Amino acid sequence: MGIDILGKTTVLKDDRGIYKVSLLDKKINKLGEEIKDFWKVNISFPRDVVLKNKTKIEITKGFLTFFKIDSGKKNMKGEPIYTKFPKVVVQQFNVLEEGIDEPYKHTEYEENNTQAPRLSGDISLADDELPF
């Protein structure tokens, strides 16, 4: 079962060339103040697509999937444990407004009590893993 992704969004491109979209969650705290929380989610396009940072697009065909990264830990059976991250795959889209040439500066995850995996380089899939 898949989830289709359609609609307008702004594509962010970081200084490593990785594309993301930003999700916004708004909540009202006990004092009645609006609290905003952002989460950047990876987004991929067909081969040879190059977009500028902050390009506005309309996705006409896409879906939600995920990618996984080995956490370096093992389960009780000795199998690797993976951390999974959502990813939007865009198959068809229209550019609504060109972006800017300046990419945003990506930031590494902060290390707290739990350590999030550090991503380096591009995430890639083999041709037989792509639905198009």
C-alpha positions in Angstrom: 0.0 0.0 0.0 1.4 3.4 -1.0 0.5 7.0 -0.3 0.2 9.3 -3.3 1.7 12.7 -3.0 0.2 15.5 -5.1 0.2 19.3 -4.8 2.3 22.4 -4.5 5.5 22.7 -2.4 8.8 24.5 -2.2 11.9 22.4 -2.8 15.0 23.2 -0.7 18.5 22.3 -2.0 21.3 22.2 0.5 25.0 22.8 -0.1 25.5 19.0 -0.7 23.0 19.0 -3.5 20.4 17.1 -1.5 16.7 18.1 -2.0 14.3 18.3 0.9 10.8 19.7 1.6 9.9 21.2 4.9 6.9 20.1 7.0 5.4 22.5 9.5 3.5 21.6 12.7 1.7 24.3 14.6 0.5 23.9 18.2 -0.8 26.3 20.8 1.0 25.9 24.2 -0.6 26.3 27.7 0.1 30.1 27.5 -1.8 30.4 24.3 1.3 31.0 22.2 1.7 29.4 18.8 4.7 27.0 18.6 6.0 26.1 15.2 8.1 23.0 14.6 9.8 22.2 11.3 11.0 18.9 9.9 12.9 18.5 6.6 12.1 15.4 4.6 14.2 14.1 1.7 12.6 14.4 -1.8 13.9 12.8 -5.0 13.3 13.4 -8.7 13.9 11.5 -11.9 17.5 11.3 -13.1 19.0 14.4 -14.6 16.6 16.8 -12.9 18.4 19.8 -11.4 16.5 22.4 -9.4 17.6 25.5 -7.6 17.1 26.1 -3.9 13.6 27.3 -3.0 12.1 26.2 -6.4 8.3 26.1 -6.2 6.8 23.1 -7.9 3.5 21.3 -8.3 3.8 17.5 -7.9 1.4 15.8 -10.4 2.6 12.2 -9.7 4.6 11.1 -6.6 4.5 8.9 -3.6 5.8 8.5 -0.1 8.4 5.9 0.7 11.3 5.6 3.1 15.0 4.9 3.1 17.0 3.2 5.9 20.4 3.5 7.4 22.2 0.9 9.4 22.3 2.0 13.1 25.3 -0.1 13.8 23.2 -2.1 16.4 21.9 -5.6 16.2 18.6 -7.2 17.3 18.3 -10.3 19.5 18.7 -12.5 16.3 22.0 -10.7 15.4 20.4 -8.9 12.5 21.2 -5.2 11.8 18.8 -2.6 13.2 17.9 0.1 10.7 16.8 3.7 11.3 14.1 4.6 8.8 13.4 8.0 7.3 10.5 9.2 5.1 11.2 10.2 1.5 9.0 11.7 -1.1 9.6 10.4 -4.6 8.5 12.7 -7.4 7.8 11.1 -10.8 6.2 14.0 -12.6 6.0 17.7 -11.7 5.7 21.3 -13.1 8.0 24.1 -12.1 5.8 27.0 -10.9 8.6 29.4 -9.9 12.4 29.2 -10.3 14.4 29.2 -7.1 17.7 30.9 -6.2 21.3 29.8 -6.9 22.3 29.9 -3.3 21.8 26.6 -1.5 21.0 26.5 2.3 23.6 25.3 4.7 22.8 21.9 6.0 23.3 21.2 9.7 24.4 18.0 11.3 22.3 16.3 13.9 23.1 17.4 17.4 24.3 14.7 19.7 22.2 14.3 22.8 21.5 11.3 24.9 20.6 9.5 21.7 22.8 9.6 18.7 21.1 10.1 15.3 22.9 8.7 12.3 25.0 11.2 10.3 24.3 11.3 6.6 27.1 11.8 4.2 26.9 11.9 0.5 23.9 11.2 -1.6 21.4 8.5 -0.9 21.0 6.4 -4.0 18.9 3.5 -5.2 19.6 0.8 -7.8 17.6 1.1 -11.0 15.6 -2.0 -10.1 14.4 -0.3 -6.9 12.9 2.6 -8.7 9.2 2.4 -9.9 9.9 4.4 -13.1 
